Amino acid sequence: MENTYVEGLVFQDIWKSFSNKPVLKGISLKVKYGEIVSLLGPNGSGKSTLFKIALGILSPDRGHVTVGSINPLINPLKARKIIGYMPEELTLFESLKVEEFVEFLLSIYEVKVSRYQIYETLKVLGLEKELGKLVGELSHGNKRRVFLASLMLRDPYILILDEAFTGLDPVGARLLKIWVRNKAARGTAVLFSTHVLPIAEAVADRIIIIHKGEIKAEGKPEELRKLFGVKELEDVFLEVTGYYPQQYEEIIRNLYG
């Protein structure tokens, strides 16, 4: 299906507070079609809040976001139809069978695919032995794979993945990486958060590090390593967020050396 939406995902000067405590402080970023951007940051840095603003679940105090040139606050249903979103905490209908759950999610977005396509997607994700089971009977990792199957079958123009790699085994994580790269190669805009820095480095075209509601560093992984004079992205992350590696190495040596 041809993408007629002229822009990818655009945040402009986003501010958001809860109980007078600023969570996002003037965040501006753009994810173009065909680009994979990883948003890194400690817990509480505002990543999930930013994602929910993109979906129209939350409204910013200031600034605005467009999803494929759609304002999600004005037209949230239209915006969500072109977004594939995987939240960190999944809420699933556990009384449905695996196939029924996928069919139910697809029906919400008015996506029609054959039962053969559903079966083959579940099979690719290693879920053929789970067919016929209730979603509530599955392991945490397989629940994430079932949700991923629904995203793959929807084929959205924009992907927002909030800690999507959490709970996946190495095979599941590899499948997700392959799919994300394939989606971007076909023109999808991808924004994802992860605490697994090697995944961010291996998958993302561009890294954005957010801390205390502000963007602290941005660039390609190799650009950030060069800029900070380090060999690993982990060292960049720790320095940007104020957790200096040398300091922690000294503490560990003093305590346990």
C-alpha positions as CSV (number, residue, x, y, z in Angstrom):
1,M,0.0,0.0,0.0
2,E,1.4,3.4,-1.0
3,N,2.3,5.8,1.7
4,T,0.4,9.1,1.0
5,Y,1.4,10.7,4.4
6,V,4.0,13.3,3.6
7,E,5.9,13.4,6.9
8,G,7.2,10.9,9.4
9,L,7.1,11.5,13.1
10,V,7.8,15.1,14.2
11,F,8.0,16.5,17.8
12,Q,8.4,20.3,18.1
13,D,9.3,21.9,21.4
14,I,7.3,19.4,23.6
15,W,6.9,20.3,27.2
16,K,5.0,18.2,29.7
17,S,4.6,18.3,33.5
18,F,2.9,16.2,36.1
19,S,1.9,17.7,39.5
20,N,4.0,20.8,38.5
21,K,7.1,18.5,38.0
22,P,8.6,18.9,34.5
23,V,9.0,15.6,32.7
24,L,9.7,16.9,29.1
25,K,11.5,20.2,28.6
26,G,11.4,21.4,25.0
27,I,11.9,18.1,23.1
28,S,12.3,18.5,19.4
29,L,13.1,15.6,17.1
30,K,12.1,14.1,13.8
31,V,12.1,10.5,12.5
32,K,12.0,10.4,8.7
33,Y,10.5,7.6,6.7
34,G,13.1,4.9,6.2
35,E,15.0,5.9,9.4
36,I,15.5,4.0,12.6
37,V,16.0,6.2,15.7
38,S,16.7,4.8,19.2
39,L,15.7,6.9,22.2
40,L,18.0,6.1,25.2
41,G,17.6,7.4,28.7
42,P,17.4,6.2,32.3
43,N,14.0,5.3,33.9
44,G,12.0,8.4,34.4
45,S,13.6,10.4,31.7
46,G,10.4,11.0,29.8
47,K,10.6,8.4,27.0
48,S,7.2,6.7,27.5
49,T,5.5,10.1,28.1
50,L,6.8,11.3,24.7
51,F,5.5,8.1,23.0
52,K,2.0,8.6,24.6
53,I,1.9,12.2,23.3
54,A,2.6,10.8,19.8
55,L,-0.4,8.5,20.2
56,G,-2.7,11.3,21.4
57,I,-3.1,9.5,24.8
58,L,-1.5,12.5,26.5
59,S,-1.5,16.2,25.4
60,P,1.6,18.3,25.8
61,D,1.5,21.5,27.9
62,R,3.4,23.2,25.1
63,G,4.5,22.4,21.6
64,H,3.0,19.9,19.1
65,V,3.5,16.6,17.4
66,T,2.5,15.4,14.0
67,V,2.3,11.8,12.9
68,G,2.4,11.5,9.1
69,S,1.3,15.2,9.1
70,I,-1.7,14.2,11.3
71,N,-2.2,15.9,14.7
72,P,-3.0,13.0,17.1
73,L,-4.8,15.3,19.5
74,I,-7.2,16.4,16.7
75,N,-7.6,13.1,15.0
76,P,-6.2,10.3,17.3
77,L,-8.0,7.4,15.6
78,K,-6.6,8.4,12.2
79,A,-3.1,8.8,13.7
80,R,-3.2,5.5,15.5
81,K,-4.2,3.7,12.3
82,I,-0.8,4.5,10.7
83,I,1.2,3.9,13.9
84,G,2.3,0.5,15.1
85,Y,2.9,0.8,18.9
86,M,4.2,-1.7,21.3
87,P,4.1,-0.5,24.9
88,E,6.5,-1.6,27.6
89,E,3.7,-3.1,29.6
90,L,1.3,-5.1,27.5
91,T,-2.4,-5.4,28.3
92,L,-3.8,-8.5,26.5
93,F,-7.2,-10.2,26.4
94,E,-5.9,-13.4,28.1
95,S,-9.2,-15.3,27.6
96,L,-8.8,-15.3,23.8
97,K,-6.9,-17.9,21.9
98,V,-3.7,-16.8,20.2
99,E,-5.2,-16.7,16.7
100,E,-8.4,-15.0,18.0
101,F,-6.4,-12.3,19.8
102,V,-4.4,-11.5,16.6
103,E,-7.7,-11.4,14.5
104,F,-9.3,-9.1,17.2
105,L,-6.4,-6.6,17.0
106,L,-6.4,-6.6,13.2
107,S,-10.2,-6.0,13.2
108,I,-9.8,-2.9,15.4
109,Y,-7.6,-1.4,12.7
110,E,-9.8,-2.7,9.9
111,V,-6.9,-4.8,8.5
112,K,-8.0,-7.8,6.5
113,V,-5.5,-10.7,6.0
114,S,-6.1,-14.4,5.4
115,R,-5.9,-17.0,8.2
116,Y,-3.0,-18.5,6.2
117,Q,-1.0,-15.2,6.7
118,I,-1.8,-15.1,10.4
119,Y,-0.7,-18.7,10.7
120,E,2.5,-18.2,8.8
121,T,3.4,-15.0,10.8
122,L,2.9,-16.9,14.1
123,K,4.9,-19.7,12.7
124,V,7.8,-17.4,11.8
125,L,7.8,-16.1,15.3
126,G,8.1,-19.6,16.7
127,L,4.5,-19.8,18.0
128,E,3.2,-22.8,16.0
129,K,3.1,-24.9,19.2
130,E,1.1,-22.2,21.0
131,L,-1.8,-22.2,18.5
132,G,-5.1,-23.0,20.1
133,K,-3.8,-21.9,23.6
134,L,-5.3,-19.1,25.5
135,V,-3.1,-15.9,25.6
136,G,-3.2,-16.1,29.4
137,E,-1.4,-19.5,29.3
138,L,1.6,-18.1,27.4
139,S,5.0,-17.1,28.9
140,H,5.8,-13.4,29.1
141,G,8.1,-13.6,26.1
142,N,5.5,-15.4,23.9
143,K,2.9,-12.9,24.8
144,R,5.2,-10.2,23.3
145,R,5.7,-12.4,20.2
146,V,1.9,-12.6,19.7
147,F,1.6,-8.8,20.0
148,L,4.5,-8.5,17.6
149,A,2.7,-10.8,15.1
150,S,-0.3,-8.4,15.1
151,L,2.1,-5.4,14.3
152,M,3.8,-7.3,11.5
153,L,0.4,-8.1,9.9
154,R,-0.8,-4.5,10.2
155,D,2.3,-3.2,8.3
156,P,2.2,0.3,9.7
157,Y,3.9,3.4,8.3
158,I,5.3,4.5,11.6
159,L,6.6,2.2,14.4
160,I,6.9,3.3,18.0
161,L,8.4,0.5,20.2
162,D,8.7,1.2,24.0
163,E,11.2,-1.3,25.4
164,A,10.0,-3.9,22.9
165,F,13.0,-6.1,23.3
166,T,12.3,-6.5,27.0
167,G,11.3,-10.1,27.8
168,L,12.3,-11.5,24.4
169,D,14.8,-14.4,24.3
170,P,17.8,-14.0,21.9
171,V,15.8,-15.6,19.0
172,G,12.8,-13.3,19.6
173,A,15.1,-10.3,19.8
174,R,16.8,-11.3,16.5
175,L,13.5,-11.7,14.8
176,L,12.4,-8.2,16.0
177,K,15.7,-6.7,14.8
178,I,15.3,-8.3,11.4
179,W,11.7,-7.1,11.0
180,V,12.6,-3.5,12.1
181,R,15.4,-3.2,9.7
182,N,13.2,-4.6,6.9
183,K,10.4,-2.2,7.7
184,A,12.8,0.8,7.6
185,A,14.2,-0.4,4.3
186,R,10.7,-0.4,2.9
187,G,10.2,3.2,4.1
188,T,8.8,3.0,7.7
189,A,9.8,5.5,10.3
190,V,10.9,3.7,13.4
191,L,11.4,5.2,16.9
192,F,12.3,2.8,19.7
193,S,13.5,2.9,23.3
194,T,15.7,0.2,24.9
195,H,18.0,-0.3,27.8
196,V,20.0,-2.8,25.8
197,L,22.6,-0.5,24.4
198,P,24.2,-3.1,22.0
199,I,20.8,-3.5,20.4
200,A,20.5,0.3,19.9
201,E,23.9,0.4,18.4
202,A,23.3,-2.5,16.1
203,V,19.9,-1.4,14.8
204,A,19.6,2.4,14.9
205,D,20.7,4.8,12.3
206,R,20.7,7.6,14.9
207,I,20.8,7.7,18.7
208,I,19.2,10.3,20.9
209,I,20.0,10.3,24.6
210,I,17.4,11.9,26.8
211,H,18.0,12.8,30.5
212,K,15.7,14.6,32.9
213,G,13.4,15.5,30.1
214,E,16.0,17.1,27.8
215,I,18.0,15.8,24.8
216,K,21.6,15.6,25.9
217,A,23.3,14.0,22.8
218,E,22.3,13.0,19.3
219,G,24.1,11.4,16.4
220,K,25.1,8.2,14.7
221,P,26.6,5.7,17.1
222,E,30.1,6.1,15.6
223,E,29.8,9.9,15.7
224,L,28.9,9.8,19.4
225,R,31.8,7.5,20.3
226,K,34.2,9.8,18.4
227,L,32.8,12.9,19.9
228,F,33.2,11.6,23.5
229,G,36.5,9.9,22.8
230,V,35.3,6.4,23.9
231,K,35.1,3.0,22.4
232,E,31.6,2.0,23.5
233,L,28.2,3.6,23.4
234,E,27.7,2.6,27.0
235,D,30.4,5.0,28.0
236,V,28.7,7.8,26.1
237,F,25.4,7.0,27.8
238,L,26.9,6.9,31.3
239,E,28.8,10.2,30.8
240,V,25.9,12.1,29.3
241,T,23.6,11.0,32.1
242,G,26.1,11.8,34.8
243,Y,27.2,8.3,35.7
244,Y,30.9,8.4,35.1
245,P,32.3,4.9,34.4
246,Q,35.7,5.6,36.1
247,Q,33.9,6.6,39.3
248,Y,31.9,3.4,39.4
249,E,34.9,1.2,38.6
250,E,36.7,2.8,41.5
251,I,33.7,2.2,43.9
252,I,33.5,-1.5,42.8
253,R,37.3,-1.9,43.3
254,N,37.1,-0.3,46.8
255,L,34.1,-2.4,47.9
256,Y,35.0,-5.8,46.3
257,G,38.6,-5.6,45.1
